[in-house]
């Protein structure tokens, strides 16, 4: 059961300046090391640890000849500047003590190091045992193993009560006994717990993934549609609420712990993140620039966030409470022709679809298997004593068959990852007259609980804020797997050429290839007079999508005369074509031509070299805004470097897109986000200019040089009475580059939705999103990704032409749009084409003018120089020109 949040108590954030008369201390507990490298010449090492922090260096004792030493020693450091503690670095180095070796070493051998930033420190009570892999000091270092550390800090109060300001010179440090008199705090479980050789993951402590929502965050790079990408706003330190003065009964510190998805936790288990601070140039906010919004997630500020006891997957959006009612089935009902169920609260009224009767079962046991999600405020319902009424009715006669009533204050609360609530049988009740007459009888099986939009039943539930139409549901789509099909036409033999050609006229024979809606034709083939064969050696490239059900059709045509004559054709199933992932040679094969013009069953044969190219990336987006660069073949994929999490909070100030109810302006908005092969679509919020979605999605990131695209649309397909099938209207879109996001940092910003009209730019509203790029990889790995080519290797070994690639991109876009249009609910082709910028290559007067002005700007200096030289050459006014151009020469000679 949820409890109401405690009253607002301002607490200092982890890196906020503590109150006066306090001293912040950092505790580094060296627990143990595992699998160290032997360096003493006897197959072992005598290890000790040196810790350096804030110009303070301390070391542990030496463990004699032990590759898995255990210290359990605590080293204490004084934090001189708590306000800037997050910028400090903690260096932990492990050495082999030469005194316990064979005596040949002149210095202590280096065994490894760990560098930890202040942003990873935890407050006391939230620390956990974390194993960090030992790193090299230089390229030539040889290290192995890891070290287990517990790192936390606390603020030590000098006196019980804050005294008046002391005079100059009386300020002194608190005595060391205060450390032992501090009240005990309840420790929270750590990230990794070691128990009898097993590694058990627990809730992630804040030193690994502390999330904060400052009031001024630098918004990431965003490209607004049809406009130049605005620069990022500079990083500004926020102003925290003042911390309360110390009292005799201190309040337990409250903080928020963020939990990463399982994918990130698995990557963190191998490589803990090391934060790198990124400095970003400033740009003042304007009407069309992104701005930071008030970062209140779930109605809680950073200082008063309640520590979560379990992982909450929807941590980037505001939790929205819903009352879930799952109607399963009934038994022993009174005779009826078609029963249905009514669900009623003080604010909502819903009814189920008609009942389903299984074959061979009695008609008194209908089934519905339907879930309702009704907007709910648990605090208000507890005060007002709301009830939930579930009643069964007969559809033809509208007669009452029984009902059940629930007190909403006693409905259980379910939080994922709890298992689904088991449905139970409830006895249907009614008035005394109904029960005595036999009209009310039987039981109904259902379950009722209170949850949020993170519940797995929410996507398919009939929600109270959205009409249950198939086009209004939130869904996740997957783009089809696309291949480049390379068809090399080598030669053709035994063709039946018309004998009545004019003298000295060579036949013009071409090969036309067609795959679905794509078609291409070779040039004129060269004829061998001795053998009568035709040669081309031309490549025709198409886009093929899985499942490979189409056939490649090749037609040999004689275009010598005005009327094209068919010489033969061949049909080759795409599923039978060989796949390759590199540039290896594919042998050619002969295929028989059928169905020529009067040539009988055999019309010749054609030699083809066919292959499905798996080493290319099939571009359906423009290369500069692409969200994925992986090749088609999965064998060439590299591991993911992080997780991209997007919380779609809502939109503000949307303009009316349609007129309803006698001319009243309305907008039924939904949001679409695309990254890689994964598309997501939020539910449609009807008749609202400020819709709130609060939906969260994640993607795996394989390359940081990619772009996330988010678009907002107005839903027209939800109205079944529209016969012309009007497409959904675009409202605007934004693009966020992953490379501009600082690792493990939450950006909560509002971005303008801008479209280009003939009258100029127009702001259609704003979209509010929260985004985080969780990247546990180390800095050298990220730098290695930046040092690799953008596209797969085959794009450089056998490159495609610009015009050819644009034509293939248009075909790929059309195939993706056709694939997503067959989903349920369908994603309209106009939405897909707008998200993929399918018309970006088309000509427009605006682009032509912009390009012309760019060219003029580049050549302006050359044109000015030419005019200047031409004026000198013409000498229109010799006296004036001599004085103008001769004066600098005379001055230089005098100097």
N, C-alpha and C positions, 0 to 999 in steps of 0.2 A: 504494500500500500504506500502510495506517495504521501509525503507529509509536506505541509506548506513551507516555503522557504523561510529561513530566519530573517529577522529584520536587518536592514542595511547596517553593516558594521564596517567602516573603512579599515582595510588592512593594507599594510605596505606590500607592494609587489616584490618579487624576489630580488630585484636590482634597484629598488628605490632607496633613497638615503634614509637610514634609520633615524629615529628621533635623537635629540641631543642626549649626552651622557650615556651613550651605548657604544659598544665595541663589537664589531663583527669579526667572528673567528671562523676559519675554514678548517675542517677536520678531514684528513686524508687517511683512511684506514687501509693499510697494505695487508691484504688477506693472504694471498698465495700466488704462485706462478706455476705454470704447467708446461712441460715438454720444452725445457730450455735447451740451448745448444751447448754441448760439452766444450769447454775451453781451457781446462787446467792440465791437459796432457795425460790424464788418467781416465778419460772417458766420462768425466763428470764436470761439475762447476760448483764453485762456492759463491753463491749469488748474494748481493745486497742491492738495495734500491736507494736512489738519490732522487729527492723531490725538490723542485725549484719553483717557487711561487712568489711573486711580488718582491723580488730581491731578497728572498729568504730561502736558504738551502738547508735541508735536513736529510738524514739518511737513517736507514734501518740497520739492524744487526746483520751479521753474515751467517748464512746457513751453510755448514760445512758439507761439501760434496753431496749435493742434492739437486737433481734436475727438476724436481717438483717441490720446491721449498714452500714452507708455510710459515708466515711471520705473525699475522694477527697483531700488528703494531699500529698505533695511532700516532700520526704526526699532526701537530697543530700549528696553524699559521694565522697571523693577524692580517686582516684585510684593511689596507690603509685608506682606500677610497671605495666604499661600498657602492656608491652611485655608478661607478664605472667598472664594477666587478665583471660584468659580462664581457668586457674587452680584454680582460687579463687572460694569460695563458698559464696553464699548469703543466710543467714538464716532468715526466716520470721516466727515469732512466735506470736500467738494470745493468749491473757490472759483475764481472767475476773477480773476486779478490785474489790478487797475485800472491799474497802471503801463504795461501793454502794450496798453491800449485806446485809445479816441479822446480820452481825457482828460476826458470829461464826467461820469464816475462819481465819486461822493464816497466810495464804499466798495466793497469787493470783492463781486462778485456771487455769490450762492449758487447752486451747480450741483447739489446733492444731498447726501444723507447716508445712512449705514448705521449701525445700532445692533446690536451683537453682544454676546451675554452670555457670561460666563465658562464656562458649561456647554458652549459650542460650541468652546472652544479644544482643540487637539490637542497631544499630546506630540511632541517633536521626533522625526522619522523617520516619523511617521504623518500629517503635514500634506499638503495638496494644494491646488492652485489652484482657488479657488471664486469664481464670479462672482455678486456680490450686486447686485440692482437698486437703483438710487438712489431714495431716498424723499424725500417732501416734509418740510419743516420746519413748515409751517403749511398751512391749507386753501388759501391764496392763492398758494402757491409753484407754480412751473412748472418741472419737472425731467424729464429723460429719460436713458436710458443705464444702464450698469452699470459696476461696478468689480471688477477681479480682485485678490484678496488671498490671501496665504498667512500663516496665523496659527498659531504654535506656541510652546511654552514648554519650558524645561529647568531643571534644578536644578544650579547651579554649586557645586562642592565647593571649600572654602577651602584644605584641605591634603590631601596624599596619605593620611596616616594620622591618625586621630582623636587629637589630643593630649589631655593631662589638662585638666580644666576650668581655663580661664584666670582670673586674678584680675580684679576689677572694673576696668573702664576699658581692658582690653586687647583687647576684642572689636572687630574691624574688618572691613570689607568685603573680599572677595577681590580681588586685583589683576586688572586687565582682561586680563592676558596669559593667565589661566586659560581664558578663552573660546576662545583659539586652540589650546590644548593638549588640549582634550577629544578622546577617541577618536572617529573617524568612525562614524556609524551608518548602517545601510542604509535608505534611504528607501523608503517604500511608495507605490504609485500613489495619486494623488489622485482626487477626484470627477470633475473635468472636465479634460481635457487638450486644449489648443488646438494643432492641428498643421495649418499651411497652410490656415487658414480653416475647418477642420472641428472639430466638437465631438465628442469621444469620451468616453463615460462609462466610468469605471473603478470599482473598489470604493470605496464611500463611506467617507471618513475619519471618525474618531471625533469631530471637531468638529461634524459634521453630525448624527450619530445615535449617540452613545455610549450604550451600554446598561449599566446597573449594576443590581445586585440587592442593595441594602442589607438588613441583617438586620431592619430595622423600616421597613416601607413603610405608608403610610396606605391601608387597603383602601377601594375605592370604595363608594359608596352601594349597599346591597343591600336588596332587599325580599324577605323570607322569606315563604313562603306562609302566608296567614291570620294574619299578624302585622304589626305596624307596622314601617316601615323603620327599621333602626338607623342611627344617625349614624356618620359616618366617624371613624376614629381619627386623632389628630393626627400631624403629621409629626415624626418623631424622627430625629435624625442618628445614624447607626450608629457603632459602634466598630470601627475597622479593625485588622487584625493589624499588629503592630509591624514596621516596615521594618528590613532588616538594616543593620548599620553598613557604611560604605564600606570597600572593600578595594582592594588593588593591582590585582586582576583583577576589575573590576566585571562583574556579570551584566547581560546586555542586558535592557532593560526589556521585560516581556511584558504585554500588555493584550489585551482582547477588542474586536474590531470588529464592530458589528452592521450587518447589511445589510437594508435595507428591501425590500419587494416592488417589482416594476417599476412598479406604479401609483404608489407613493409617490415613487420616484425620478424619475418623469416630472413629477410635480407639484413636486418639489423643484428640478428644473432650471429651472422658471419662477419659483418663489418659495421661497427657502430659509427654513426655519423659524426663528422668533425665539421662544425659550422665554419663557414668562411663568410665574413661580412662583406657586403657589396655596397659600394658607394655609388649613388645615382645622381646625375645632374638634375638641377631644379628647373621647373617651368611653372609659371603661375597658372592657377586654375582659371579657366574661362567658361563661357557658356557651353562650348563644345568640347571641353576637356574632362577627363575622368576626375572624380572627386571622392574623397574618403567619406564614408557614411558612418553613422553611430554604430559601433560594433557591439551590439547587445544580442547575443545569441541565446535564445531561450529565455529572454527576459532577465538575464543575470549579467552584471558587469564583471570585469576581470577581478576586481578586488573582492567581490562578494560571491564569486562562483562557489557552489557547494561541491566538495570533492565527491566524484562519482565512485561508487563501489564496483561498478562493472563497466564493460566496454560499451559505449554508446556509438553506433555506427553513424548516426546523423549528428555529428558534432559541428558541422559548418553551417547548419541552418537552425532556424527556430523550431523547437519541438511543438507540434500541434496535436492536441489531445482529441481523440475520437472515441466514441462509444461503438464497439464492434458487436454486432448481433449476427450470429451464424445459425441459420435455420437449416437443419438437416432433413428430418423426415417426421412422420407421425404414424401412429398405429391405433387401431380400434376406434376410428372416427365413426360418427353417425353417417348413415348413407347420404352420399352427395355425388353430384355429377362432375364437379371440378373444384377442388378446394384451393384456397390461397390464404396467405398470412398477411396480416396488417401489423406494422411496427409503428408505435406511436409514443412520442414524448411530448413535453410541453412545447417544444420548438420544431419538431420534425414529425413527418408522417410519410411512411413508405409502405409499399405493398409488393409482395413477391410476384414472380412470373407464375403462369399456370403450373399446376403440379404435374409430376411425371409419375406414371404408373409402370412398374416393371411387368413384363409379360409373365403370366402364370401366378401372379400374386393378387391377393384380394384388393378391391378398390378402396378399402378403408385404410390402406397404408401408402399414402402419397409421399413423394420425395420432392424436395426443392433444391437443396444443396446451394444455398445462396447466402452471401455475406453482405451486410450493410455496415457502412462507416458513417456515423452521425457525428457532426461537430458537437463537442462536449467541453464544458467547463466544470471540472470536478469540484472546485471550491464553491461555485454558485449553487450547484446541485445539492451539495451537502447542507448549505444554509436553508435553501428553499424546500428541501425534502422532495425532490422530483422523483417520479416513478416512471418505469418503462412498462408499457402495456403491449403484449404480444397476443393477438387473437386470430383464430382460424374461422374462415367464412366459406360458405358455399357460393360459388360464382353465379350460377343461373338464378337462384332464388334470393341471394344476399341474406341468407339466414346464418345466425350465429351458431358456431359449432364448439366454442370453448375458448378459454384464454388463460394467460399466465401474467402475473404482475410482479415486478422487481423494484426494490428500493435501490436507487442509483448510488446512494451513499455506501451500500454494502457490496457493490460490484467489485470484483478483484481487478487489480492492475497487473498487466503483463508487460514485461520489458524484455526485449531480445537480449541475449540469445536463449531465453527460456523456451522450452518446447511449447507447441500449441496447446491451448486449453482443451481438455477433453470434453466433448459434449455429453450432456446428461439428459435423462428422461424426466419430464415434468408432467404432472397430472393436470389435464385441462379442467378448468373450473368455470362455473357460471352461476346464475341465480338459482334459487331453490326450485323455481318452477321449471327451468330448463333441465335441471338434472333429474327431476322427478319424471318429466315427460320423456326422457331418453334422448333429447336433442343434443345434449352435451355429454360426451364420453370420449375415452381414449387418452393417449399420451402424445406429447410432442418432444422431440429430441433437438436440443439447441445448446448453444454456449454463448455467454455474454461476458465481455471483459472490456477494460479501458486500456487503450494503447495509443501509440503515436503513428506518424506516417512511416516509421521504420519497421512497422509490423509487416510480415510477409503476406498477410491477407489484404493489405491496403490496396495494392495495384489492381486487383480484380474485384474489389468491393464496390458496391453501389454507394457512392459517396453523396453526402448531403449537399456539398457545395458545387457539384457537377452533375448535370443530367446524364443519366445512364444511356448514352449513345456511343456507338462503337468508335466514333471519330473523336471522342473527348478523353479517352483513357491514356494514361502515361504508359509508354512502352520503350523497350530497348530493341534496336534493330542492328543487324549485322550486314555489312556490304558483302556482295559475292566475291569469291576468289577469282581474280582475273589473270589471264595469261596472254602473252603475245604469241600469236601463231604466225610463224614464218614459213611461207610457201615459196620455194625457189623453183621457177619454171625453167627447166634445162633445155629440153628439145622435144620434138614430136616427129613421129615417123608414120609412114603408110597412110597419109592423109589423102582423101579423095578430092582433088582439086578439079574445078570445072575445066574441061578441055577447050572450051570455045573462048579463050582469052584473046584479046587483040595481040598482034605480033609485038615483040620486044616489051611486053608487059609482065612484070614479075608479080605474082600473087601477094596480096597484103593479108597475111594471116596473123591474128592476135589471139591471145588467151585471156578470157574473162573469168575471174574468180569471185565467188560470192559466198559469204558466211552470214546468215541471218539478214540483217538490213545493210550490211557492209558489202561493198563491191569494189573491185579494182581491176584494171586492165593493163596488160603489158604493152610494150611498144611493138612496132612492126618486126616480125621475125626475119632473120637472115636465112635465105634458102641455099642449101647445098645442091648444086646442079647435078652432081654425080649420083648422090643417093636420094635426092628428093626430100630430105628432112629439113626441118626448120629449127633454128637455134635462137634462144633468148638469154638464158642465164640472168634472169631478173628476179629480185626478191619482192614479194607481195606480203605485207604484214597486216594482220587483223587482230582484233581483241576478242578473245574467247573467254566465256565465263562458265564456272562450274555451277551445276553439273554439266559435263560436256556432252550434251544431248544433240547438238546440231550436227549438220553435215556440211563439209566443204564441197561446193559445187564448182567444177571447172568446165568451161565451155570454150571450145575452139571455134573461132569464127573466121570466115573469109569475107573481108571488107573491100575486096577489089572493086566491085561494082557498087552502085547506089544501094542496092538491096543486100543486106547482110545475110550470108548463107551460113547455116549451122553445119559444121563438119563433124562434130561429135562432142560428147560430154562425159564426165566422170563424177561420181559422188563418193566421197571419202568420209567416213564417220570421224569426228574429231576425237572421240575417245580412243581410237586406235592409233593415233599419232604419237610418236615417241617424244618423251620429255627429256630435256637436257638443262643443266644448270651452269654450264661453262661454254667455252668456245670450241669444244671438240667437234670434229668433222662428222656430219651425219650423212650416211650413204644415200644416194638417190635410188628410187624404185620406179619401175615401169607400171603404168596403170592403163588398162584397156579403155578405149573410147567407145561409147555406145550411142545409138540413135542419131546417126548422121543423116544428111539429106539424100536419101535414095541409095546409100552405100551398103545396105544390108546390116546384119547384126554387128559385124566388125567394121569399125571406121578408123582404125589406126590405134596408135598407142602414144602415150605422153610420159616423159620422164620428169619426176618431181622429187624434190628434196624437202621434206616436211618435218617440222619439229615445233614443240611447244617450249618457248623460252622461259625457263624458271629463274634465270639470273638477272632479269630486268625487274624494275618496279613499274607497274602499270599506273601511269599518272592519270588520275581523274580530277586532280586539282592543279592549279598553277604551281610551278616549282617554288616560287618565292613565298607561297602561303600554304605549302603542303603540310599535312599532319602526320605523314608516315613515309619513310623512304626504304622500308624493308623490301627485299626482293620477293618474288612470288614463291619460290621454293623455300619451304620451311627449314630445310637442312642448312640454309645460309643465314638464318636468323641468329642474332647475337642476344645474349641475355638482357633483360630489362635493367635499366639503371635507376628506376624510381617509379613512383606512383603519382599521378595527377588527380587531385580530388577537386571537384567542382560542386559548390552549393548554390543552386539557383534560388535566391531568396524571393524575388518578386520584381515588379516594375512599378514606376511612378509616372503619373502625368501623361498617360497614353492618350493620343487623340482619337476621337470617334471615327471608326472605320466603316460603319454601316448605319442605316436608319431602321428603327423598329418601332412598332406601336404608334403609328401615326406620325412618323418623322422624328422620333426621339433618337438621339445619337447613342450608339452602343459599340462596345468592343468586346469580343470573345477571344481573349489572347491565350496563346500557348507558346512555349519556348522549345527550340530544337538546338541541340549541341552536337557537334561532330568532331571526333578526333580519331585518327586512324581508321580502322574498319568499323568502329562502333559509333552508332547514332543513338541519341536518346531524345525522347519527346516527353515533355511534361503534360500533365492533365490540363484541360481547357477550363479556365475560370470565366464563367459567363457574366456578361453585362457588368464589367468592372473596368475602370480606368486605372486602378491601382491593384492589380492582381497580386496575390501572395501564393507562390507555389511551395517554397521550402522543401525542395527535393534535392537529393545529393547523389552524385554519380562519381565513379572512379574509372581511370584508364591506366594502363601500363605504358610507361614512356621508354622508348628504345633510343631516341635521339633527342637531345635538348633543342636542336635547331628546327623545331617544329612549331606549328601554330594551332591553337584551339579556336574554333569558330562557333559563335553563339548567335542565333537568330530568333527573332520574335515575329509571330504571324497572327493574323486574325482568322478565326475558324469560320468557314462558310459551309463546309461539308456536313456539319452537324445538323443542318436543317434539312430534314427529309422532304420538305415540300418544294425545294428548289429543283426544278426539272432540268434546268440547263447545266447542272453540275458545275457551278461557278467555282473557280479555283480559290484557294486561300490567298489572302492579301498579305503582302510583305509589309512589315512595320519598320524593320531595321535589323542590322547585325553588327557585331563587333568581333574583333580578332585579338587574341592574347598570345604573345610569343612566350613559349616555355623558357627560353633562354634568358628572359628578363626577370624571372621569378627567383627570388632568393630561396635557397633550400630550407625546407622545414619551417616556413613562415607563412602565416595566414594573411591574405590580402582581402579585405572586405571593402569594396568600392562600388560606386555607382557610375555607370558609363552612359553617355548619351547615345541614343539611337537616331542616326542622321541618314537621310536619303537625299539624293540629288534630283531635283525637279528642274524643269525648264526655267523656272524663276530663280533657281539657286538652291543652296543647302536649306533643308528644313528639318528641324528637330521634332521627332515624333514621340519623344518621351525619354525615359531613362530606365535602365535595367540594373538591378542590384544583384551582385554575385559575390560569393566568397570562394577563394581559390587557394590551394596549397599544393606545392610541388614537394613531395616527400622523397628525398634522395639520400639514401644511406651510403652511397658509394663514396669512396675517398677521392680527394682532389686529383691525384694523378690519373685515375680512371676517367674522370670527367674530361680532363685535358686531352687524354688520348682519343676520346670521342670527337672532340673539336678538331683534332689533327687529322682525322680520316676524311676521305672524299664524301661529299654529300650523297651522291647516288651510288647504287651498287656498281661493281666492277664492270659488268657487261656494258653499261652505258658509255664507258670510255674505251673498251676494247673494240666494240662494234657500235659506234654511236648512231643514233637516229637523227635525221634532219629535223630542223625546226618546224617546217611546214608539215612534215609527216607526223611528228609528235603531237602537233596541235590537232591534226585530223584524228589521230588515235585517241587523244584525250576527249574529243567530242563523242567518239563512239563509246568510250568507257563511261562517260557521264550518262549517256542514254541508257546503257545497260544497267548501271546502278539505279537510275530512276525507275526503269521498268521492273527491276527486282524488288525494290522497296514499295512500289505501287501494288504488288501482289500480296503484301503483308496484311495482317488484320489487327488493328486498323491500318489502312494504307497510309503511307507517307507520300503526299502528292508530288508529282513530277515537277511542278513549279517550285515547291519547297527545296527539292534536291538540286535543281538547276541553280537556284538562287544561292544556296549554301556553297555550291561548288564553283560558282562564277562561270557558268557555262557560256555566257555571252560576253566574257571579258575580251575576247579577241575580235569582236565585231567593231566596225568602224563607227565613229561618232564625231560630230563637229567639235564637241568639247575637247576630246582627246587630241584631235588634229590641231586645234588652236594651242593647246598646252604644249604639244610637241614643237610646234612652230616657234612659240616664244622661247622654248628651251634652246632651239637651234640658233635663234637670233641672239640670245644671251651669250652663247658660246662664241659666236663669230663676231660679236660687236666690236671687240678690240681689233680684229683683223680689218673689218670694214672701216673703222676710224683711222687706222694706220694707212690704209689705201687712199682715203680721202685726203689725209694730210700730205702724203707724198704727191698726190695728183695736184693739190693746190700749189705745192712748191714747183712742180714741173710746168704748170701753166703760167706762173708769174703774171698774174692779172694786174697787180700794182707793184712795180719793181721797187719803188722807194720804200713803200710800207713793208713789203715782204723782206727787203734787205735788212731793215731795222729790226723787224720781229725775229727773224731767224739768225741774224748776224750778231745780235747782242749777247746771246749765251757764249758764242765762240770767243768774242772779244773779252768777256768777263773771265773765261777760263784761262785765256792767255795772260791777262793781268795778274790773276792769282798765281 
